[in-house]
Amino acid sequence: MHDDEDNLKAAIKDSRGVGNFRSLFINNRSGKADAEKAIKIIPVGDISTKDEFERIKKMTLNDMLSMHRAQEALSGQTSGDSPGFGDLDKITRAYYNNEVVPMQQDMMEINEYLPAALHIEFSVPEYSDLNPRSED
């Protein structure tokens, strides 16, 4: 059993170049009877799985945007669910006010421990509602 595992690991490690990864070895030592069902392998090159791949790609995009708490319009990505990005100025202001400013406030807490000459400060961009000059 271990010889097969070692041989397969060596074969995968030694293969180089495009198209050499036609198979993948996964050693699931859970011992559960349904372990094969827990792992789903989708051959990306297979045309019949294109719809599945597109669905996964869309979910990944949404996961990345959610993780970074960003609007798709600010990332330049589109999920295809909406015809356009909307008002980029409003989206930018909302992202700055709701996401960037709280992060900056958290970062500025270090100022309590720094001498005044080393304090961290952030300027407020012109487009922000928080900028008093933006209301002119």
C-alpha positions in Angstrom: 0.0 0.0 0.0 2.7 2.5 1.0 4.8 1.5 -2.1 1.9 2.4 -4.4 1.5 5.7 -2.6 5.2 6.5 -2.8 5.4 5.6 -6.5 2.4 7.7 -7.3 3.8 10.7 -5.3 7.1 10.3 -7.2 5.4 10.1 -10.6 3.4 13.3 -9.9 6.4 15.1 -8.5 8.6 14.1 -11.5 6.0 15.2 -14.2 6.6 18.6 -15.6 5.0 20.7 -18.3 1.6 21.5 -19.7 -0.9 18.6 -19.8 1.1 16.3 -17.5 -1.4 16.5 -14.6 -4.1 14.4 -16.1 -4.6 12.6 -12.7 -4.3 13.7 -9.1 -3.6 11.5 -6.1 -5.6 12.3 -2.9 -5.0 10.1 0.1 -8.0 10.5 2.4 -7.3 8.6 5.5 -10.6 9.3 7.2 -11.7 5.7 7.1 -15.3 6.7 6.5 -17.2 4.7 4.0 -18.5 7.8 2.1 -15.0 9.4 1.8 -15.2 9.1 -2.0 -18.3 11.2 -2.0 -16.7 14.0 0.0 -14.2 14.7 -2.7 -15.5 15.9 -6.1 -13.0 16.0 -9.0 -14.0 18.1 -11.9 -11.9 17.8 -15.1 -11.7 21.5 -16.2 -10.6 20.5 -19.7 -13.8 18.5 -20.3 -16.3 20.5 -22.3 -19.2 18.9 -20.5 -18.1 20.5 -17.2 -17.8 24.0 -18.6 -21.1 25.1 -16.9 -20.0 23.7 -13.6 -16.6 25.4 -14.0 -18.3 28.7 -14.7 -20.5 28.3 -11.7 -17.5 27.6 -9.5 -15.7 30.6 -11.0 -18.6 32.9 -10.2 -18.9 31.6 -6.6 -15.1 32.2 -6.2 -15.5 35.8 -7.5 -18.3 36.4 -5.0 -16.3 34.8 -2.2 -13.3 37.0 -2.9 -15.4 40.2 -3.0 -17.1 39.2 0.2 -13.9 38.4 1.9 -12.5 41.8 1.1 -15.8 43.5 1.6 -15.6 45.1 -1.8 -18.2 45.9 -4.4 -17.6 44.2 -7.7 -17.6 47.7 -9.4 -14.5 48.7 -7.4 -12.7 45.6 -8.4 -13.5 45.9 -12.1 -15.1 42.5 -12.0 -18.6 41.6 -12.9 -20.6 38.5 -12.0 -23.0 39.0 -14.9 -26.0 39.4 -12.6 -26.4 43.1 -13.3 -26.2 45.1 -16.5 -23.8 47.7 -15.1 -21.8 48.8 -12.1 -24.1 51.6 -11.0 -22.9 55.0 -9.7 -19.2 54.5 -9.1 -18.9 57.8 -7.2 -21.5 56.7 -4.6 -20.0 53.2 -4.4 -16.6 54.6 -3.8 -17.8 57.0 -1.1 -19.7 54.3 0.6 -16.8 51.9 0.5 -14.4 54.5 1.9 -16.8 55.6 4.7 -17.9 52.2 5.7 -14.8 50.1 5.2 -11.6 52.2 4.9 -12.3 54.7 7.7 -13.0 52.0 10.3 -9.8 50.2 9.4 -7.9 53.4 9.6 -9.4 54.1 13.0 -8.3 50.7 14.2 -4.8 51.3 12.9 -4.6 54.7 14.6 -5.0 53.1 18.0 -1.3 52.4 17.9 -0.8 56.1 18.4 -1.4 55.6 22.1 1.9 53.8 22.3 3.9 55.9 19.9 5.6 59.3 20.5 3.8 62.2 18.9 6.4 62.5 16.1 5.6 58.9 14.9 1.8 59.1 15.1 -0.1 57.7 12.1 -2.5 60.0 10.3 -4.6 59.6 7.3 -5.9 62.3 5.0 -9.5 62.4 3.9 -9.9 62.2 0.1 -11.7 64.9 -1.8 -14.6 62.5 -2.8 -15.4 61.5 0.8 -18.5 62.8 2.5 -16.3 63.1 5.6 -14.2 65.8 3.9 -15.6 69.3 4.9 -14.4 70.7 1.6 -16.4 68.2 -0.5 -19.7 69.9 0.5 -18.9 73.1 -1.3 
